[in-house]
Every structure is written in structure tokens, then in C-alpha cells.
Amino acid sequence: MQNPSARLLRLLSLLQSRRDWPGPELVARLGVSPRTLRNDIGRLRELGYPVDATPGPAGGYRLGVGAALPPLLLDDDEAVAVAVGLRSAAGGTVGGIEETSVRALTKLEHVLPARLRNRIAALAAAVVPVPGRGPTVGADVLVAVSTAVRDHQRLRFDYVDHHGRAARRDTEPHRLVHTGRRWYLVAWDVGRAGWRTFRLDRVRPVVPTGPRFAPREPPAQDLAGYVTEGVGTAMWQHQAVVRLHAPVEEMAAVVTPMMGSVEPDGPDRCLFRTGADTLPVLARYLALLGTDFDVVEPAELRGHVRALGERFLRAAGG
């Protein structure tokens, strides 16, 4: 017969693995009688786990939300994943949770078995973190915006754009996108009647939130690519269109969304939409692509490409 404590842990693991469990299915999984299952549910409640029950022949059980946080039951991989996440959060892009993450990580490592502590310690010793240089987002801002996204509630906020201009924006928030360095909000701007991308570190929510809204069709299915490409375009002082003498499939493996976008222009050509802060920098960047190209626009870029080519010829003794 299974040890009662081991059976209790098994029951808790099942309840945490999915939202609803029919009583007969739990009885079959645990190999116990309905009466034993009810007794074990009672013991979990005594330990602080709020287990909700639905009566009747088709009834079942659900792990509810309580006023206190009882211990979590994690397997080895889950425990390592949580530890890695906490270590990353300690030096991440969300402000105000660094110290909390370190405290939580210390508590977790204190109760981990030696085999898991060694795995986490090996990871910590092998990884050299690069201190974040970008702006951080307050945890309160992240939670407020996430809640408005989840509940489909209009969100008003004060926003400072990249030119330093401040304005009040009224939006229908759709999704948050994290690029690894910054957080962005993709939202329908009610005042401007169009989709916009907002840097979350520049957002100051105004409470309370507005009325609920019916979600719109998003501006793109790949929101991560949509934001990455839009952010890159917004940073460029000069825009350019270049015809690359290579198939689009070949160049798509080279060009990232932050560089620009490529589209077919015949079987062996593609159009590359890109940009840079200065045209000389853009000319040097195009030379690194490793393929022939024609400048479609702007015309001024051709002069910088010509000057770069002449410099290369001089360097080659031509």
C-alpha cells in the first residue's frame, strides 16, 4: 500500500497539473476508494490548500485560490526553470523586483535537494550576465497594463514619445511584447484611429481604466515581428529601398526584422527595405551583405556607395 504522505503529494501534483479533476478519475489515478480521496482532500485543506469540490455523481475537485500561499510541489525540471527565471529577473528589465527575486531564489535554493542545487550552481558559475543598460519598467506598470489587456478594458496613460513630447493617450490595449531589451505595448489608439506601438517604460497609466471593448483584429499575426520591424524603422533617420541580386529565400535567412524586410522581385531578385542613421553607414552595411545590389532609393545613397567602392578599389591597388 502506498504511503499516505506519498499519496498526498501525488494528489497535490495532480491537482496542480490541470484545472478540473472528476472525482472518479482521481480515484482511478490514485488507486484509492472515494472515501480515502475525500479524507486526503480534507488533509490538503488542513495544510492550507484551498481545494474546491463540486458535489454529485459527476462532481470533481479543483485547486482554488486562497488567502495564503501554501507550498508548491515542483518536479526537478520545474524547480530548475523557476530558479533560472528568478536569477534572470534579478537583473532583468522589470524594475522593483530585483531584491524580491533574490530573496525568493535564496528560499528556493535552501530547500532544493543537493542534485538540483548543483545544477543551478553550475549554471550560475558558467553564465556571465551583461548588466542591462536599457530602461526598466515598473512592476506596477506591467501589472496594470497586463490586467487591462486581459480584461479588454480601455487604458489611458501619459506617454512621452522619442522626440520628448508628452501627451495623454486613450487606447484599446491588445498585447505586450518583450524584445529581450525593452517592453512594448501594441494597442489601438482611439484618438488617432490606428494601431500604435508604445514603449512601456514611457507609459504612466491613469486609473481607473475605461470601459470594456470588443477586441479588434490584430495588425499582424506575428506581433513579435511586427514590433521588432516597427521599432527598427522608427529609429532610422534615413530610409532606403535596395534591390538585392539574390533570391528572397536566401536573403531572408540573413536579414533580421531589426535590419529591415525583404520581398520578392522576380525569381532571382528581392527588394530590401532598410535604413540607418547616416547614409555612409548604410552604404558600408550594404557592402557586408555579400551580394550585388542596386539602390532604388534614395538617390543620394548611390553617391555614398560609389565613394565606398572607389575607396575599396584604391585599397586593392586598382
Buried (B, 14 or more C-beta within 10 A) or exposed (E): EEEEEEBBEBBBEBBEEEEEBBBBEBBEEBEBEEEBBBEBBEBBBEEEBBBEEEEEEEEBBBBEEEEEEEEEBBEEEEBBEBBBBBBEBBEBBBBEBBEEBBEBBEEBBEEBEEEBBEBBEEEBEEEEEEEEEEBBBBBEBBEBBBBBBEEBBBBBBEBBEEEEEEEEBBBBBBBBBBBEEBBBBBBBBBEEEEBBBBBBBBBBBBEEBBEEBEEEEBBBEEBBBBBBBBBBBEEBEBBBBBBBEBBBEBBBEBBEBEBBBBEEBEEEBBBBBBBBEEBBBBBBBBEEBEEEBEBBEEEEBBEBBEEBEEEEEEEEEE
